[in-house]
Amino acid sequence: MRILLLVLIAVSGWIGLTQFRVQQRAELEAAVEVADAEVVVYVTSWCAVCKQAREHLDSRGVAYVARDIETDPGAYDDYRALGGTGAVPLMVIRGETVTGFNADAVDARLYAPREDS
């Protein structure tokens, strides 16, 4: 009986460690994706303006990373660090933060000449 108990403990520990590693890898990949993205949009699922912003980016073929601040604690922390105070969407376009959605302002930042060109 003790051997069975030890085997169960070892297997559950191995499963827990494996799940932890998978979660760490997913978090690392998400962080790399966000760091490499030129456009990151902080959203909530219920926000109609967030939906408009995403549709605008989609219609222009702009690749972006959407981060839900209600379901992802890391996204919420990043949102707050960027000055987010409750208003969504908050967009980061080429390192510049834009709160709310104004199509002209977004396009101006998207299509502005790059400083490194």
Contact map, one row per residue, 1 for C-alpha under 8 A:
111110000000000000000000000000000000000000000000000000000000000000000000000000000000000000000000000000000000000000000
111111000000000000000000000000000000000000000000000000000000000000000000000000000000000000000000000000000000000000000
111111100000000000000000000000000000000000000000000000000000000000000000000000000000000000000000000000000000000000000
111111110000000000000000000000000000000000000000000000000000000000000000000000000000000000000000000000000000000000000
111111111000000000000000000000000000000000000000000000000000000000000000000000000000000000000000000000000000000000000
011111111100000000000000000000000000000000000000000000000000000000000000000000000000000000000000000000000000000000000
001111111110000000000000000000000000000000000000000000000000000000000000000000000000000000000000000000000000000000000
000111111111000000000000000000000000000000000000000000000000000000000000000000000000000000000000000000000000000000000
000011111111100000000000000000000000000000000000000000000000000000000000000000000000000000000000000000000000000000000
000001111111110000000000000000000000000000000000000000000000000000000000000000000000000000000000000000000000000000000
000000111111111000000000000000000000000000000000000000000000000000000000000000000000000000000000000000000000000000000
000000011111111100000000000000000000000000000000000000000000000000000000000000000000000000000000000000000000000000000
000000001111111110000000000000000000000000000000000000000000000000000000000000000000000000000000000000000000000000000
000000000111111111000000000000000000000000000000000000000000000000000000000000000000000000000000000000000000000000000
000000000011111111100000000000000000000000000000000000000000000000000000000000000000000000000000000000000000000000000
000000000001111111110000000000000000000000000000000000000000000000000000000000000000000000000000000000000000000000000
000000000000111111111000000000000000000000000000000000000000000000000000000000000000000000000000000000000000000000000
000000000000011111111100000000000000000000000000000000000000000000000000000000000000000000000000000000000000000000000
000000000000001111111110000000000000000000000000000000000000000000000000000000000000000000000000000000000000000000000
000000000000000111111111000000000000000000000000000000000000000000000000000000000000000000000000000000000000000000000
000000000000000011111111100000000000000000000000000000000000000000000000000000000000000000000000000000000000000000000
000000000000000001111111110000000000000000000000000000000000000000000000000000000000000000000000000000000000000000000
000000000000000000111111111000000000000000000000000000000000000000000000000000000000000000000000000000000000000000000
000000000000000000011111111100000000000000000000000000000000000000000000000000000000000000000000000000000000000000000
000000000000000000001111111110000000000000000000000000000000000000000000000000000000000000000000000000000000000000000
000000000000000000000111111111000000000000000000000000000000000000000000000000000000000000000000000000000000000000000
000000000000000000000011111111100000000000000000000000000000000000000000000000000000000000000000000000000000000000000
000000000000000000000001111111110000000000000000000000000000000000000000000000000000000000000000000000000000000000000
000000000000000000000000111111111000000000000000000000000000000000000000000000000000000000000000000000000000000000000
000000000000000000000000011111111100000000000000000000000000000000000000000000000000000000000000000000000000000000000
000000000000000000000000001111111110000000000000000000000000000000000000000000000000000000000000000000000000000000000
000000000000000000000000000111111111000000000000000000000000000000000000000000000000000000000000000000000000000000000
000000000000000000000000000011111111100000000000000000000000000010000000000000000000000000000000000000000000000000000
000000000000000000000000000001111111100100000000000000000000000010000000000000000000000000000000000000000000000000000
000000000000000000000000000000111111100000000000000000000000000000000000000000000000000000000000000000000000000000000
000000000000000000000000000000011111110000000000000000000000000000000000000000000000000000000000000000000000000000000
000000000000000000000000000000001111111100000000000000000000001110000000000000000000000000000000000000000000000000000
000000000000000000000000000000000001111100000000000000000000001100000000000000000000000000011110000000000000000000000
000000000000000000000000000000000000111110000000000000000000001110000000000000000000000000111100000000000000000000000
000000000000000000000000000000000100111111000000000000000000000111100000000000000000000000111000000000000000000000000
000000000000000000000000000000000000001111100000000001000000000111100000000000000000000011110000000000000000000000000
000000000000000000000000000000000000000111110000000000000000000001111000001000100000000111100000000000000000000000000
000000000000000000000000000000000000000011111010010000000000000001111000000000000000000111000000000000000000000000000
000000000000000000000000000000000000000001111110010000000000000000011100000000000000000110000000000000000000000000000
000000000000000000000000000000000000000000111110000000000000000000010000000000000000000000000000000000000000000000000
000000000000000000000000000000000000000000011111000000000000000000000000000000000000000000000000000000000000000000000
000000000000000000000000000000000000000000111111111000000000000000000000000000000000000110000000000000000000000000000
000000000000000000000000000000000000000000000111111100000000000000000000000000000000000000000000000000000000000000000
000000000000000000000000000000000000000000000011111110000000000000000000000000000000000110000000000110000000000000000
000000000000000000000000000000000000000000110011111111000000000000000000000000000000000110000000000010000000000000000
000000000000000000000000000000000000000000000011111111100000000000000000000000000000000000000000000000000000000000000
000000000000000000000000000000000000000000000001111111110000000000000000000000000000000000000000000010000000000000000
000000000000000000000000000000000000000000000000111111111000000000000000000000000000000010000000000010100000000000000
000000000000000000000000000000000000000010000000011111111100000000000000000000000000000000000000000000000000000000000
000000000000000000000000000000000000000000000000001111111110000000000000000000000000000000000000000000000000000000000
000000000000000000000000000000000000000000000000000111111111000000000000000000000000000000000000000000100000000000000
000000000000000000000000000000000000000000000000000011111111111100000000000000000000000000000000000000000000000000000
000000000000000000000000000000000000000000000000000001111111111000000000000000000000000000000000000000000000000000000
000000000000000000000000000000000000000000000000000000111111110000000000000000000000000000000000000000000000000000000
000000000000000000000000000000000000000000000000000000011111110000000000000000000000000000000000000000000000000000000
000000000000000000000000000000000000000000000000000000001111111000000000000000000000000000000000000000000000000000000
000000000000000000000000000000000000000000000000000000001111111100000000000000000000000000000000000000000000000000000
000000000000000000000000000000000000111000000000000000001100111110000000000000000000000000000000000000000000000000000
000000000000000000000000000000000000111110000000000000001000011111000000000000000000000000000000000000000000000000000
000000000000000000000000000000001100101110000000000000000000001111100000000000000000000000000000000000000000000000000
000000000000000000000000000000000000000111100000000000000000000111110000000000000000000000000000000000000000000000000
000000000000000000000000000000000000000111100000000000000000000011111001001000000000000000000000000000000000000000000
000000000000000000000000000000000000000001111000000000000000000001111111001100000000000000000000000000000000000000000
000000000000000000000000000000000000000001110000000000000000000000111111111100100000000000000000000000000000000000000
000000000000000000000000000000000000000000010000000000000000000000011111100100000000000000000000000000000000000000000
000000000000000000000000000000000000000000000000000000000000000000011111100000000000000000000000000000000000000000000
000000000000000000000000000000000000000000000000000000000000000000111111111100000000000000000000000000000000000000000
000000000000000000000000000000000000000000000000000000000000000000001111111110000000000000000000000000000000000000000
000000000000000000000000000000000000000000000000000000000000000000001001111111000000000000000000000000000000000000000
000000000000000000000000000000000000000001000000000000000000000000111001111111100000000000000000000000000000000000000
000000000000000000000000000000000000000000000000000000000000000000011101111111110000000000000000000000000000000000000
000000000000000000000000000000000000000000000000000000000000000000000000111111111000000000000000000000000000000000000
000000000000000000000000000000000000000000000000000000000000000000000000011111111100000000000000000000000000000000000
000000000000000000000000000000000000000001000000000000000000000000001000001111111111000001000000000000000000000000000
000000000000000000000000000000000000000000000000000000000000000000000000000111111111100000000000000000000000000000000
000000000000000000000000000000000000000000000000000000000000000000000000000011111111000000000000000000000000000000000
000000000000000000000000000000000000000000000000000000000000000000000000000001111111000000000000100000000000000000000
000000000000000000000000000000000000000000000000000000000000000000000000000000111111100000000000000000000000000000000
000000000000000000000000000000000000000000000000000000000000000000000000000000111111111101000000001000000000000000000
000000000000000000000000000000000000000000000000000000000000000000000000000000010011111000000000000000000000000000000
000000000000000000000000000000000000000000000000000000000000000000000000000000000001111100000000000000000000000000000
000000000000000000000000000000000000000000000000000000000000000000000000000000000001111111000000001100000000000000000
000000000000000000000000000000000000000001110010110000000000000000000000000000000001011111000000001100000000000000000
000000000000000000000000000000000000000011110010110010000000000000000000000000000000001111100000001110000000000000000
000000000000000000000000000000000000000011100000000000000000000000000000000000100001001111110000111100000000000000000
000000000000000000000000000000000000001111000000000000000000000000000000000000000000000011111000111100000000000000000
000000000000000000000000000000000000011110000000000000000000000000000000000000000000000001111111110000000000000000000
000000000000000000000000000000000000011100000000000000000000000000000000000000000000000000111111110000000100110000000
000000000000000000000000000000000000011000000000000000000000000000000000000000000000000000011111000000000000110000000
000000000000000000000000000000000000010000000000000000000000000000000000000000000000000000011111100000000000000000000
000000000000000000000000000000000000000000000000000000000000000000000000000000000000000000011111110000000000000000000
000000000000000000000000000000000000000000000000000000000000000000000000000000000100000001111011111000000000000000000
000000000000000000000000000000000000000000000000000000000000000000000000000000000000000001111001111110000100000000000
000000000000000000000000000000000000000000000000000000000000000000000000000000000001001111100000111110000000000000000
000000000000000000000000000000000000000000000000100000000000000000000000000000000000001111100000011111000000000000000
000000000000000000000000000000000000000000000000110110000000000000000000000000000000000010000000011111101100000000000
000000000000000000000000000000000000000000000000000000000000000000000000000000000000000000000000000111111100000000000
000000000000000000000000000000000000000000000000000010010000000000000000000000000000000000000000000011111110000000000
000000000000000000000000000000000000000000000000000000000000000000000000000000000000000000000000000001111111000000000
000000000000000000000000000000000000000000000000000000000000000000000000000000000000000000000000000011111111100000000
000000000000000000000000000000000000000000000000000000000000000000000000000000000000000000001000010011111111110000000
000000000000000000000000000000000000000000000000000000000000000000000000000000000000000000000000000000111111111000000
000000000000000000000000000000000000000000000000000000000000000000000000000000000000000000000000000000011111111100000
000000000000000000000000000000000000000000000000000000000000000000000000000000000000000000001100000000001111111100000
000000000000000000000000000000000000000000000000000000000000000000000000000000000000000000001100000000000111111100000
000000000000000000000000000000000000000000000000000000000000000000000000000000000000000000000000000000000011111110000
000000000000000000000000000000000000000000000000000000000000000000000000000000000000000000000000000000000001111111000
000000000000000000000000000000000000000000000000000000000000000000000000000000000000000000000000000000000000001111101
000000000000000000000000000000000000000000000000000000000000000000000000000000000000000000000000000000000000000111111
000000000000000000000000000000000000000000000000000000000000000000000000000000000000000000000000000000000000000011111
000000000000000000000000000000000000000000000000000000000000000000000000000000000000000000000000000000000000000001111
000000000000000000000000000000000000000000000000000000000000000000000000000000000000000000000000000000000000000011111
